[in-house]
Amino acid sequence: MKKDIHPESYRLCVFKDMSNDFTFLTRSCTDTKDTIKWEDGNEYPLVKLEISNMSHPDNYTALQNLGTLYKLTDRMDLAAEQWKKVLKIKKDFVYAYQELSKYYLSKNDTINYVSCQRAISQIK
């Protein structure tokens, strides 16, 4: 380990999971006023944890991913509903332009007829 890169307060500490009394010894800079006697007979600063790898449920990440998947599914359903609305609007526009082009064709107005046909091709 490189020298002089850690703060002066970097020392051995005992971390204790308060939910199941699991303890482990490691180095840390965490400030704490509590101390505890470790298995080797020495007294070390104590850092209290609410949760650790020993009390954390194994499937926690899987449950988070499942929740994300449900949210994504809901968004996809919403997007599908919105897309259906868009398609209905497009269908209505195509129908309107087809009816309008029939009208222009019956009046021998080829310029507007062609304009309607272009609009239909762009909508589709």
LINZI-V241633 format. One record per residue. N is the residue number from 0. PHI is phi as a letter, one per 20 degrees, with the letter a starting at -180 (none if undefined). PSI is psi as a letter, one per 40 degrees, with the letter a starting at -180 (NA if undefined). BURIAL is + if it has 16 or more other ideal C-beta (glycine too) atoms within 10 Angstrom, else -. Layout:
BEGIN
n:N phi:PHI psi:PSI burial:BURIAL
n:N phi:PHI psi:PSI burial:BURIAL
END
This chain:
BEGIN
n:0 phi:none psi:h burial:-
n:1 phi:f psi:i burial:-
n:2 phi:e psi:i burial:-
n:3 phi:m psi:f burial:-
n:4 phi:d psi:e burial:-
n:5 phi:d psi:i burial:-
n:6 phi:f psi:i burial:-
n:7 phi:f psi:d burial:-
n:8 phi:e psi:e burial:-
n:9 phi:f psi:h burial:-
n:10 phi:b psi:i burial:-
n:11 phi:f psi:h burial:-
n:12 phi:c psi:i burial:+
n:13 phi:d psi:h burial:+
n:14 phi:d psi:h burial:+
n:15 phi:c psi:h burial:+
n:16 phi:f psi:h burial:+
n:17 phi:f psi:e burial:-
n:18 phi:e psi:d burial:-
n:19 phi:b psi:e burial:-
n:20 phi:m psi:f burial:-
n:21 phi:f psi:h burial:-
n:22 phi:c psi:i burial:+
n:23 phi:b psi:i burial:-
n:24 phi:d psi:h burial:-
n:25 phi:b psi:i burial:-
n:26 phi:e psi:i burial:-
n:27 phi:a psi:i burial:-
n:28 phi:d psi:e burial:-
n:29 phi:f psi:h burial:-
n:30 phi:f psi:h burial:-
n:31 phi:b psi:i burial:-
n:32 phi:d psi:e burial:-
n:33 phi:e psi:i burial:-
n:34 phi:c psi:i burial:-
n:35 phi:b psi:i burial:+
n:36 phi:e psi:h burial:-
n:37 phi:e psi:i burial:+
n:38 phi:g psi:d burial:-
n:39 phi:e psi:e burial:-
n:40 phi:n psi:e burial:-
n:41 phi:e psi:i burial:-
n:42 phi:d psi:h burial:-
n:43 phi:c psi:i burial:+
n:44 phi:f psi:i burial:+
n:45 phi:d psi:h burial:+
n:46 phi:d psi:h burial:+
n:47 phi:e psi:h burial:-
n:48 phi:d psi:i burial:-
n:49 phi:e psi:d burial:-
n:50 phi:b psi:i burial:-
n:51 phi:b psi:a burial:+
n:52 phi:f psi:e burial:-
n:53 phi:e psi:d burial:-
n:54 phi:d psi:e burial:-
n:55 phi:f psi:h burial:-
n:56 phi:f psi:i burial:-
n:57 phi:f psi:d burial:-
n:58 phi:e psi:e burial:-
n:59 phi:g psi:d burial:-
n:60 phi:f psi:d burial:-
n:61 phi:f psi:d burial:-
n:62 phi:f psi:d burial:-
n:63 phi:f psi:d burial:-
n:64 phi:f psi:d burial:-
n:65 phi:f psi:d burial:-
n:66 phi:f psi:d burial:-
n:67 phi:f psi:d burial:-
n:68 phi:f psi:d burial:-
n:69 phi:f psi:d burial:-
n:70 phi:f psi:d burial:-
n:71 phi:f psi:d burial:-
n:72 phi:f psi:d burial:-
n:73 phi:f psi:d burial:-
n:74 phi:f psi:d burial:-
n:75 phi:f psi:d burial:-
n:76 phi:f psi:d burial:-
n:77 phi:f psi:d burial:-
n:78 phi:f psi:d burial:-
n:79 phi:f psi:d burial:-
n:80 phi:f psi:d burial:-
n:81 phi:f psi:d burial:-
n:82 phi:f psi:d burial:-
n:83 phi:f psi:d burial:-
n:84 phi:f psi:d burial:-
n:85 phi:f psi:d burial:-
n:86 phi:f psi:d burial:-
n:87 phi:f psi:d burial:-
n:88 phi:f psi:d burial:-
n:89 phi:f psi:d burial:-
n:90 phi:f psi:d burial:-
n:91 phi:f psi:d burial:-
n:92 phi:f psi:d burial:-
n:93 phi:f psi:d burial:-
n:94 phi:f psi:d burial:-
n:95 phi:f psi:d burial:-
n:96 phi:f psi:d burial:+
n:97 phi:f psi:d burial:-
n:98 phi:f psi:d burial:-
n:99 phi:f psi:d burial:+
n:100 phi:f psi:d burial:+
n:101 phi:f psi:d burial:-
n:102 phi:f psi:d burial:-
n:103 phi:f psi:d burial:+
n:104 phi:f psi:d burial:-
n:105 phi:f psi:d burial:-
n:106 phi:e psi:e burial:-
n:107 phi:l psi:f burial:-
n:108 phi:e psi:g burial:-
n:109 phi:f psi:d burial:-
n:110 phi:f psi:d burial:-
n:111 phi:f psi:d burial:-
n:112 phi:f psi:d burial:+
n:113 phi:f psi:d burial:-
n:114 phi:f psi:d burial:-
n:115 phi:f psi:d burial:+
n:116 phi:f psi:d burial:-
n:117 phi:f psi:d burial:-
n:118 phi:f psi:d burial:+
n:119 phi:f psi:d burial:+
n:120 phi:f psi:d burial:-
n:121 phi:f psi:d burial:-
n:122 phi:f psi:d burial:-
n:123 phi:f psi:NA burial:-
END
